[in-house]
Amino acid sequence: MTLKIETKDKITRLKRVEGQVRGISKMIEEDRYCMDILTQMQAVKSALAKVESQILKDHAACCVAEAINSGNQDEQKEKFSELIDLFDKMKR
């Protein structure tokens, strides 16, 4: 049950982001004040970062934890490598 609530929350957040992005497009079309547009863009980035953080926590709590508990070293190395690759991409 908790997982479904968490999934629904992520989808709700992403739909909100989708609406914000459409709003930014409209602001640009209407030639709105640049600082207002940039403020909305920061809000979108923040909202996406929150969803990203939730998904990363889920991955660690589920997928990575399962790999650790499995005792399978290849699977553990794979999950660890995935995380390292992700953190590498985040630095760019």
RAURCOR-V760924 format. One record per residue. N is the residue number from 1. RES is the residue in one letter. SS is DSSP state (helix for helix, strand for strand, loop for the rest). NEAR is the number of other C-alpha atoms within 12 Angstrom. D_FIRST is the distance of its C-alpha to the first C-alpha in whole Angstrom. Layout:
n=N res=RES ss=SS near=NEAR d_first=D_FIRST
n=N res=RES ss=SS near=NEAR d_first=D_FIRST
This chain:
n=1 res=M ss=loop near=7 d_first=0
n=2 res=T ss=helix near=9 d_first=4
n=3 res=L ss=helix near=14 d_first=5
n=4 res=K ss=helix near=10 d_first=5
n=5 res=I ss=helix near=11 d_first=7
n=6 res=E ss=helix near=17 d_first=9
n=7 res=T ss=helix near=17 d_first=10
n=8 res=K ss=helix near=15 d_first=11
n=9 res=D ss=helix near=18 d_first=13
n=10 res=K ss=helix near=24 d_first=15
n=11 res=I ss=helix near=20 d_first=16
n=12 res=T ss=helix near=17 d_first=17
n=13 res=R ss=helix near=25 d_first=19
n=14 res=L ss=helix near=24 d_first=20
n=15 res=K ss=helix near=18 d_first=21
n=16 res=R ss=helix near=21 d_first=23
n=17 res=V ss=helix near=26 d_first=25
n=18 res=E ss=helix near=20 d_first=26
n=19 res=G ss=helix near=19 d_first=27
n=20 res=Q ss=helix near=26 d_first=29
n=21 res=V ss=helix near=25 d_first=31
n=22 res=R ss=helix near=18 d_first=32
n=23 res=G ss=helix near=23 d_first=33
n=24 res=I ss=helix near=27 d_first=35
n=25 res=S ss=helix near=18 d_first=37
n=26 res=K ss=helix near=15 d_first=38
n=27 res=M ss=helix near=21 d_first=39
n=28 res=I ss=helix near=19 d_first=41
n=29 res=E ss=helix near=13 d_first=42
n=30 res=E ss=loop near=13 d_first=44
n=31 res=D ss=loop near=13 d_first=45
n=32 res=R ss=loop near=17 d_first=43
n=33 res=Y ss=loop near=14 d_first=44
n=34 res=C ss=helix near=15 d_first=43
n=35 res=M ss=helix near=14 d_first=42
n=36 res=D ss=helix near=17 d_first=40
n=37 res=I ss=helix near=24 d_first=38
n=38 res=L ss=helix near=20 d_first=38
n=39 res=T ss=helix near=19 d_first=36
n=40 res=Q ss=helix near=26 d_first=33
n=41 res=M ss=helix near=25 d_first=33
n=42 res=Q ss=helix near=18 d_first=33
n=43 res=A ss=helix near=23 d_first=30
n=44 res=V ss=helix near=26 d_first=28
n=45 res=K ss=helix near=21 d_first=29
n=46 res=S ss=helix near=19 d_first=27
n=47 res=A ss=helix near=26 d_first=24
n=48 res=L ss=helix near=25 d_first=24
n=49 res=A ss=helix near=19 d_first=24
n=50 res=K ss=helix near=19 d_first=21
n=51 res=V ss=helix near=26 d_first=19
n=52 res=E ss=helix near=20 d_first=21
n=53 res=S ss=helix near=16 d_first=20
n=54 res=Q ss=helix near=22 d_first=17
n=55 res=I ss=helix near=21 d_first=17
n=56 res=L ss=helix near=19 d_first=19
n=57 res=K ss=helix near=17 d_first=17
n=58 res=D ss=helix near=20 d_first=15
n=59 res=H ss=helix near=20 d_first=17
n=60 res=A ss=helix near=20 d_first=19
n=61 res=A ss=helix near=17 d_first=16
n=62 res=C ss=helix near=17 d_first=15
n=63 res=C ss=helix near=22 d_first=18
n=64 res=V ss=helix near=26 d_first=21
n=65 res=A ss=helix near=19 d_first=20
n=66 res=E ss=helix near=18 d_first=19
n=67 res=A ss=helix near=21 d_first=23
n=68 res=I ss=helix near=20 d_first=24
n=69 res=N ss=helix near=14 d_first=23
n=70 res=S ss=helix near=16 d_first=24
n=71 res=G ss=loop near=13 d_first=28
n=72 res=N ss=loop near=15 d_first=29
n=73 res=Q ss=helix near=16 d_first=31
n=74 res=D ss=helix near=13 d_first=31
n=75 res=E ss=helix near=19 d_first=27
n=76 res=Q ss=helix near=21 d_first=27
n=77 res=K ss=helix near=17 d_first=30
n=78 res=E ss=helix near=17 d_first=29
n=79 res=K ss=helix near=25 d_first=26
n=80 res=F ss=helix near=21 d_first=28
n=81 res=S ss=helix near=16 d_first=30
n=82 res=E ss=helix near=19 d_first=28
n=83 res=L ss=helix near=20 d_first=27
n=84 res=I ss=helix near=14 d_first=31
n=85 res=D ss=helix near=14 d_first=31
n=86 res=L ss=helix near=16 d_first=29
n=87 res=F ss=helix near=13 d_first=30
n=88 res=D ss=helix near=11 d_first=33
n=89 res=K ss=helix near=10 d_first=33
n=90 res=M ss=helix near=12 d_first=31
n=91 res=K ss=helix near=8 d_first=35
n=92 res=R ss=loop near=7 d_first=36
